[in-house]
Amino acid sequence: MENDVTERDVIAVAHRRNELNRFRRMLDQPGFFESETRRLDVSGAEAAWQSFFEKNTWIFGYGLFYVFTSSLEKQKLE
């Protein structure tokens, strides 16, 4: 396993770690959540979470991988 790790793997893990940190901050820091809502230019909490989860579908786990691997026909995950 140690020899099979690629640069791409390291980048993917670092990205996911950053997104999990962002997720934690969105949950725990109301000021951060509000700034994310403004940064994303969305209206309301539901739209902010929708945007986050559409960009991070992996966060639900790979146990569901057999169901959907991407959005269907460019539709939202609603």
C-alpha positions as CSV (number, residue, x, y, z in Angstrom):
1,M,0.0,0.0,0.0
2,E,2.8,2.5,0.8
3,N,4.2,2.1,-2.7
4,D,0.8,2.5,-4.4
5,V,0.1,6.1,-3.2
6,T,0.1,8.6,-5.9
7,E,0.4,12.4,-6.0
8,R,-3.2,12.5,-7.0
9,D,-4.2,10.4,-4.0
10,V,-2.4,12.8,-1.6
11,I,-4.1,15.8,-3.3
12,A,-7.5,14.1,-3.0
13,V,-7.1,13.4,0.7
14,A,-5.9,16.9,1.4
15,H,-8.9,18.4,-0.5
16,R,-11.3,16.2,1.5
17,R,-9.6,17.1,4.8
18,N,-10.1,20.8,3.9
19,E,-13.7,20.2,3.0
20,L,-14.4,18.3,6.2
21,N,-12.8,21.2,8.1
22,R,-15.1,23.6,6.2
23,F,-18.1,21.4,7.0
24,R,-17.2,21.4,10.7
25,R,-16.9,25.2,10.7
26,M,-20.2,25.6,8.9
27,L,-21.8,23.5,11.6
28,D,-20.0,25.1,14.6
29,Q,-19.3,28.7,13.7
30,P,-22.4,30.7,12.8
31,G,-20.3,33.6,11.6
32,F,-18.4,31.3,9.2
33,F,-21.7,29.8,7.9
34,E,-23.0,33.3,7.2
35,S,-19.8,34.2,5.3
36,E,-20.0,31.0,3.3
37,T,-23.6,31.9,2.4
38,R,-22.5,35.3,1.1
39,R,-19.4,33.8,-0.7
40,L,-21.6,31.3,-2.5
41,D,-24.1,34.0,-3.3
42,V,-27.0,31.9,-2.2
43,S,-30.1,32.8,-0.2
44,G,-30.6,30.9,3.1
45,A,-29.2,27.9,4.9
46,E,-30.8,25.2,2.7
47,A,-29.2,26.7,-0.4
48,A,-25.8,26.9,1.3
49,W,-26.0,23.2,2.4
50,Q,-27.3,22.2,-1.1
51,S,-24.2,23.9,-2.7
52,F,-21.8,22.2,-0.2
53,F,-23.2,18.7,-0.7
54,E,-23.4,19.0,-4.5
55,K,-19.7,19.7,-4.5
56,N,-18.9,17.0,-1.9
57,T,-21.1,14.0,-2.8
58,W,-18.3,11.8,-1.4
59,I,-19.1,12.9,2.1
60,F,-22.1,10.6,2.2
61,G,-19.7,7.6,1.9
62,Y,-18.8,5.1,-0.7
63,G,-21.2,2.5,0.6
64,L,-23.8,4.2,-1.6
65,F,-21.5,4.3,-4.6
66,Y,-23.5,1.7,-6.4
67,V,-26.6,3.9,-6.4
68,F,-25.3,7.1,-8.0
69,T,-21.8,8.1,-9.0
70,S,-22.8,11.6,-10.2
71,S,-25.7,13.9,-10.5
72,L,-28.4,12.7,-12.9
73,E,-28.7,14.7,-16.1
74,K,-27.2,17.8,-14.5
75,Q,-30.0,18.0,-12.0
76,K,-29.7,19.0,-8.4
77,L,-29.5,16.4,-5.6
78,E,-32.9,17.2,-4.4
